[in-house]
Amino acid sequence: QFPSLLRQGQLDEKAAMVLNPVISKLAGKLVVLASASPRRLEILRNAGLRFEVVPSWFKETLDKGLFKAPHEYAVETAKQKALEVARRMPFKHLKTPDMVIGADTIVTVDGMILEKPVDKNDAYRMLSKLSGKEHSVFTGVALVLCHEKENEEVDYQSFEFYEETKVKFADLSESMLWEYINSGEPMDKAGGYGIQALGGMLVEYVHGDFLNVVGFPLNHFCKQLDRIYNHCTSSSDEESLSVCLGQNSSHTPTIPTQPPPNLSTQSSHSPASSAKHNLSSGPRPNSPSASQTHHTQNSPTASPAHKVKRNGGKSEESQSSWMLVNSLSKHTDTREVQDSENTTSPLMTSGGQVIELNVTEQEDSELKKEDLQRIIELMDGFKASKALFTSSKMGVFDLLQTRPGLDAAQVAQELKASVKGTECLLEACVALGLLKSKGRTGQSPMYENTHLATRFLLSDAPLSLQGYIRHCNDTVWPLFSHLESAVQDGSNQREKAFGKKSQDVFQDTYYNSKEVKLRFMNAMHSIAKVTGKAVATAFDLSKFKTACDIGGCTGAMAYEFTKAHPKLSVTVFDLPAVVEMSEHFHPLHTDNRVSFVAGDFFKDELPKADLYILARILHDWPDEKVHLLLSKIADACTPGCGVLLSEIFLDEERRGPSRGLLQALSMSEGKQRSATEYSLLLKSHGFVTAHVKHTANLLDAMLCIKA
Ligand SMILES: C[S@@+](CC[C@H](N)C(=O)[O-])C[C@H]1O[C@@H](n2cnc3c(N)ncnc32)[C@H](O)[C@@H]1O
């Protein structure tokens, strides 16, 4: 491809010299493009780069007002896109890329950023702004390098740069404008045009990198790679690269989601951008000289590295491919600038030569493959769940924690199970990222827990989810096996699943036998321990001195509240059947700020408190019962008292999160609600919603105050 690029006048001789060695430096590395733009894909593929496409889920919602210059916005967006993918892959795809490429292209004219037109009139508005004028196309690019360390931590370091190209449109007559708009091409393109297709006819001149207008500044990218890999690694070994990239140095542990302006230039502390390696010798992107430069070839900046713990096991060749690409069809870059859906899209070279880019056929087959993978992932989901439930119930993770390195036959012997079955189960666990297989004794691999298993699947881990997993296996699984008839009759499936009628799920199903009760309490306990801290610290609760955790079960949530708020005492209020067993769950060291009162929250008087906690209570009940409970709480409250509600909040269109909607499939009387629905229920009892917080944890939270 290089000769044709040279013919386009994109690359000078010197740059071309460095291209092949640079691209070949990436051979054998996992390079990921965090963009679904077919144009970018095409440009990079033509350059001979081998990479995977994992479109970023980063929503392009950065506040443009925070940035001094448009290119800073593009660079920051590119960086956030790349970082999102770099951070997601070790968890979702169970593999850590070596490099993630993020890019964002914007069109600016008269100090305005033009996004994608929403309709034909909007396209007309944009194109008439561009008519007869010169405008700028900026592409911000971030190259995030990931370095996986021994302890399963991943270091991230971002190198950023941008390219500006000036484009002048001819004077466009009304008829020409409308003809172009009616071609449909302007939609889905920032600035409302695609230079590589019909939009090329509107262009009088292009000053700068043409491919930058298409969507990716290839030349600048190659120079940047050269700086990173050739200059940094003149001794050409990986170790010097590590040093060069600052991987042995201190790192910034957090990644801002709403970064301050110029974040991309706050890199001077990073060893990678130090003068020693001369990575930031050019004008800074936000420096006056840089912002005034046309066709900018500014040097990149290297942002501080970020350190993130990865939870999943290391990817292995054997891992099922269906896990590797997640939800691609749902989440694609939505504001790529010069994308075209055309099946062939001619690129004009300066010599008038036409290069046919048959991209979309290839794209199509890739997208179809991803669609297929997504469907297979959904079809196989139950197998993965059951493999997790079974290995957890049989004690695989506890065993391998005390005796890491056992092979399948040894595990089978300890678990009193068949060798063949155990072998299959262990291999499946490796594929799911729950176990790692290491070394070999003769023919048999030796197994040990991954970080994920150690953290959540051991019975004595502080954040153990074993209790909840057991509940899913023994209670939720049988309910889901009757889903079809549940949907058909809209009835409670408990009788079919457990052979007993039930009016009140707690009293009639869970608390009928001691074994089922303890299982349920264990399940609640494990989830409360994982979510409790995020809920307890979601809001400033310093004005409350006493709280009552309504339906507080084992007290796990109450203990998290007292830990987070040293002046708060919490009374746990739950059914007598629960309170009598609660002492089994008390932590070893407490300071008596958690107490238990037995009662029925629909019938009995509630303990007095300044704050009532309702964690995972209201979703179990229909509106009438919710009103009954809220009216009792309202009666117990004086003005200024609070209700802290914690549930999964559905989004307002009830399209997610899927966790909430899937849970609703096995619920009988209750229902999942949005934050607004909860807020309205509380409002009808005199509570004003003060704050809503979507925690990054399993439960969201809302604080309401009695007016
Ligand atoms: C889904 S669990 C939530 C437990 C706890 N709040 C948490 O987040 O971990 C519902 C709790 O409400 C309690 N509960 C159900 N009906 C009750 C009633 N009528 N009176 C008191 N507690 C009740 C159950 O015993 C159970 O502990």
The ligand as a Gaussian input file, in Angstrom:
#p B3LYP/6-31G(d) Opt

LIG

0 1
 C      -34.429000      -9.260000      49.488000
 S      -34.100000      -9.327000      51.157000
 C      -33.093000      -7.903000      51.420000
 C      -32.190000      -8.047000      52.598000
 C      -31.313000      -6.842000      52.899000
 N      -32.054000      -5.628000      53.015000
 C      -30.207000      -6.720000      51.914000
 O      -30.204000      -5.787000      51.089000
 O      -29.307000      -7.536000      51.963000
 C      -35.648000      -8.867000      51.868000
 C      -35.649000      -8.889000      53.376000
 O      -36.908000      -8.419000      53.824000
 C      -37.332000      -9.224000      54.889000
 N      -38.800000      -9.219000      54.973000
 C      -39.666000      -9.705000      54.073000
 N      -40.926000      -9.516000      54.489000
 C      -40.849000      -8.896000      55.678000
 C      -41.817000      -8.412000      56.588000
 N      -43.122000      -8.554000      56.347000
 N      -41.385000      -7.808000      57.709000
 C      -40.053000      -7.687000      57.968000
 N      -39.092000      -8.108000      57.118000
 C      -39.490000      -8.705000      55.998000
 C      -36.807000     -10.596000      54.524000
 O      -36.731000     -11.436000      55.652000
 C      -35.443000     -10.269000      53.946000
 O      -34.483000     -10.234000      54.933000

